[in-house]
Structures are given as C-alpha cells and as structure tokens.
Amino acid sequence: MLKTRPHAVLFDLDGTLVDSAPDLAAAVNAVLRERGAATVDVERVRGWVGNGARRLIARALTGEESADPPAAEWNAALERFFTLYSERLYVDSRPYPGVVEGVAALHALGLPLAVVTNKPRRFAEPILTHMGLREQIAVVVGGECVAARKPDPLPLHWALEQLGLPGAPAWMVGDSATDVAAARAAGMPVICVPYGYRRGVAVEQLGADAVIGRLTELTTLLREAA
C-alpha cells in the first residue's frame, strides 16, 4: 500500500502533531468546577479525545463513553468549554518529538501538506502557528468545514480539493482508529504513530499500513515508495 509515492500528505492534529490534552483537560475541568462537578485528571481526558469537542464534553458531563447529557446542559457546557479553551489553546500543549523536523522535511521536498482534524479550525490554526508549522501546512480542514467529520472520508477528499489535487494519491498520518477508518474510506494508505490518543487500542491493532516512531521517518518511507 505504500509503494505509490503520494502527491500530498494529510495529518491529524491532536495526538499526531501535538499533545493538546493538558490544555483540553484544563478547559474541561474549568467547566466541571463551574458546574460543581468533580474534576478529572489529564489521562482521563486523553481517553476522551478523538471524536470532536461535543463528544468530549458529553463524556465529561456523563463520565460515559457514548451517553448523551440533556441537550440544554450539553449545549451550554460546550459553549462554555469553547470560551475557556480559546483562552489557553497552547499553554501546556507541545508538539511530539520529531514533529517539527518531520513536517519541515516534507515541506522542503515540495510535498503539499494539510491538516485534517475534528477540532474547529479556529482552534487548530492558532495551535499550528504556535508550533511554527502554519506556513508549512497549506490547508487546514476543521470539523466544521464540511458536512461530516472523520471517520467519514469527506474531510480528506475536501483537503485534497483545497490543495488542488482532487483524487490524487495521498497518505494520511494519524494516531487513532478514527484516522484509519477515514483513510480507508477515502481509499488512501494510512500511517500511524505509536503515541497519541488511541482510547486503549494498541497501535498494532489499528490496521495501519505502517507505524512510525517519529514523523522524521516519513522521508524514509517516501524514498522507499519512489
């Protein structure tokens, strides 16, 4: 599956490029404190990340994986979370080792790059700017940019369209089953990193075409696919 050299590389954001859990946890806990609820540790929040902010807040309010809180409470808590999180998008968040160097290496090769995340783009872009990557990432697709989110393939297809490469061969790089499912549905190979937010699933069980320890290893995969 990695024998064909890609015309573009698409990246997930949270758990792939950046460890954003500390700042997400701070905002989640601020919401819980305001509601008189018990706070949670950052590892609990890591296990909740991956399906968008709305589901993250539902998990925080209910303590359950798929339960839905009352709509009015859910909506109010989500809006409050957005406000609080916007105030600390990149306080304790950090890029994973090798991310900055790996993205820079791909950009230096002239390979078009995009980020496809379920996070709202208004949050994703400042995070990439703080990381020093925004100028190297040509397109940022947030969860609100198209009618469906990952694991639907639509955001991946739209990213390629925005890059001016509709239907072109591309690689997806992510950390979770959501990224693998989106790439499979989009008909593109997928590479996973062993860190990130896998919700308890071993990286070997995700079914990726390759697993790399750091993004700097992508250039080796590219040479092998050339």
C-alpha positions as a printed Julia matrix, in Angstrom:
226×3 Matrix{Float64}:
   0.0    0.0    0.0
   2.96   2.37   0.49
   4.57   1.51  -2.83
   2.98   4.52  -4.55
   4.58   7.89  -3.8
   1.94  10.35  -2.57
   1.18  13.7   -4.18
   0.23  15.07  -0.74
   0.34  14.13   2.94
  -2.59  14.73   5.3
  -2.07  14.89   9.06
  -4.36  14.52  12.01
  -3.68  17.18  14.66
  -4.42  16.14  18.25
  -2.41  13.11  19.23
  -0.43  13.13  15.98
   1.23  16.52  15.71
   0.52  17.96  19.14
  -0.17  16.7   22.65
  -3.06  19.02  23.38
  -4.52  17.01  26.26
  -3.14  19.23  29.06
  -4.92  22.34  27.76
  -8.06  20.41  26.85
  -8.12  18.96  30.37
  -7.71  22.41  31.92
 -10.71  23.74  29.99
 -12.79  20.63  30.7
 -12.03  20.85  34.41
 -12.9   24.55  34.49
 -16.32  23.66  33.06
 -16.79  20.88  35.61
 -15.78  23.13  38.52
 -18.23  25.79  37.43
 -20.95  23.16  37.47
 -19.98  21.87  40.9
 -18.81  18.54  39.48
 -15.67  16.58  40.31
 -12.66  17.26  38.1
 -10.71  14.6   36.21
  -7.02  14.01  35.54
  -5.36  14.6   32.2
  -5.09  10.88  31.45
  -8.86  10.56  31.65
  -9.2   13.38  29.16
  -6.67  11.71  26.84
  -9.04   8.76  26.72
 -11.94  11.01  25.77
 -10.26  12.85  22.9
 -10.77  11.88  19.26
 -14.4   12.38  18.33
 -14.72  16.15  18.45
 -15.41  18.65  21.23
 -19.11  17.85  21.51
 -18.45  14.22  22.35
 -15.57  15.21  24.65
 -17.93  17.37  26.69
 -20.6   14.67  26.72
 -18.06  12.27  28.2
 -17.01  14.86  30.76
 -20.6   15.52  31.83
 -21.68  11.88  31.98
 -18.45  10.03  32.65
 -19.54   7.55  30.0
 -18.27   6.77  26.52
 -21.42   7.23  24.44
 -24.09   8.67  26.73
 -25.79  11.95  25.83
 -26.49  14.51  28.56
 -29.66  16.63  28.41
 -29.48  18.84  25.32
 -29.68  22.2   27.1
 -26.97  21.25  29.6
 -24.82  19.78  26.84
 -25.04  22.85  24.62
 -24.35  25.27  27.45
 -21.35  23.29  28.68
 -19.98  23.01  25.14
 -20.18  26.75  24.54
 -18.52  27.43  27.88
 -15.79  24.93  27.02
 -15.15  26.67  23.71
 -14.76  30.0   25.5
 -12.41  28.63  28.14
 -10.36  26.57  25.71
  -9.92  29.52  23.35
  -8.13  31.32  26.2
  -5.47  28.61  26.57
  -5.02  26.82  23.27
  -1.27  26.49  23.67
  -0.24  26.92  27.27
   0.87  23.38  28.13
   0.37  21.76  24.72
   3.53  20.7   22.9
   4.49  19.09  19.59
   5.54  15.47  19.84
   9.25  14.72  19.34
  10.2   14.82  15.67
   7.05  16.59  14.52
   8.54  19.99  13.7
  11.53  18.43  11.97
   9.41  15.87  10.1
   6.95  18.41   8.74
   9.8   20.72   7.74
  11.5   17.89   5.85
   8.36  17.1    3.85
   7.78  20.77   3.13
  11.37  21.12   1.92
  10.69  18.33  -0.57
   7.86  20.41  -2.03
   5.18  17.98  -0.91
   1.78  19.66  -0.33
   0.65  19.22   3.28
  -2.71  19.51   5.0
  -4.13  19.0    8.48
  -7.49  17.25   8.76
  -8.89  17.45  12.27
 -12.24  17.19  14.01
 -11.21  20.22  16.09
 -12.73  23.54  14.95
 -10.4   25.29  12.52
 -10.45  28.47  14.61
  -8.61  26.49  17.28
  -6.45  24.35  15.0
  -4.84  27.21  13.11
  -3.52  29.11  16.17
  -2.1   25.87  17.56
  -0.23  25.24  14.31
   1.01  28.83  14.41
   2.32  28.38  17.96
   4.08  25.21  16.81
   5.72  27.12  13.96
   4.02  24.94  11.35
   1.2   27.05   9.93
   3.2   28.37   6.99
   4.24  24.85   6.03
   0.7   23.46   6.17
  -1.11  24.64   3.05
  -4.63  23.61   4.09
  -6.33  23.18   7.46
  -9.65  21.33   7.49
 -11.55  21.68  10.77
 -14.53  19.75  11.98
 -16.93  22.45  10.82
 -15.51  22.84   7.31
 -17.58  20.13   5.63
 -20.81  18.29   6.34
 -19.17  15.27   8.0
 -16.21  14.6   10.26
 -13.67  11.8   10.4
 -14.11   8.81  10.23
 -16.13   9.96   7.23
 -13.82  10.36   4.21
 -15.33  13.7    3.16
 -12.83  15.91   5.06
  -9.92  14.05   3.48
 -11.36  14.42  -0.01
 -12.04  18.1    0.62
  -8.46  18.65   1.81
  -7.17  17.29  -1.49
  -9.58  19.52  -3.39
  -8.34  22.54  -1.46
  -4.77  21.55  -2.3
  -5.76  21.49  -5.97
  -5.23  17.72  -6.08
  -8.7   16.12  -6.2
  -8.43  12.36  -6.44
  -4.62  12.39  -6.31
  -2.69   9.72  -4.37
  -2.15  10.83  -0.77
  -1.08   9.45   2.59
  -2.97  10.0    5.83
  -0.92  10.19   9.04
  -2.77   9.76  12.33
  -2.86   8.13  15.73
  -6.27   6.53  16.1
  -8.9    4.18  14.72
 -10.79   7.27  13.55
  -7.9    8.26  11.28
  -7.5    4.73   9.95
 -11.21   4.42   9.19
 -11.28   7.81   7.43
  -8.27   6.92   5.29
  -9.67   3.51   4.38
 -12.99   5.08   3.39
 -11.1    7.65   1.3
  -9.1    4.93  -0.43
  -5.71   6.13   0.76
  -2.88   4.49   2.71
  -2.59   5.38   6.38
   0.45   5.63   8.64
   0.09   5.69  12.43
   2.27   6.96  15.24
   2.51   4.89  18.45
   1.79   7.81  20.79
  -1.38   9.92  20.86
  -4.97   9.19  21.81
  -5.93   5.64  20.81
  -8.54   5.15  23.52
  -6.88   1.99  24.82
  -6.38   0.29  21.46
  -2.84  -0.92  20.72
  -1.34   0.76  17.68
  -0.68  -2.67  16.14
  -4.42  -3.34  16.2
  -5.38  -0.24  14.21
  -4.67  -1.84  10.85
  -2.39   0.9    9.52
  -0.15   0.31   6.52
   2.85   1.4    8.57
   3.72   2.52  12.1
   6.49   5.07  12.61
   8.01   6.23  15.88
   8.53   9.8   14.71
   7.4   11.87  11.75
  11.02  12.21  10.66
  10.69   8.61   9.43
   8.26   9.71   6.72
  11.12  10.75   4.45
  12.43   7.18   4.57
   9.02   5.83   3.58
   8.92   8.32   0.73
  12.29   7.15  -0.58
  11.13   3.55  -0.44
   7.95   4.43  -2.33
   9.7    6.41  -5.04
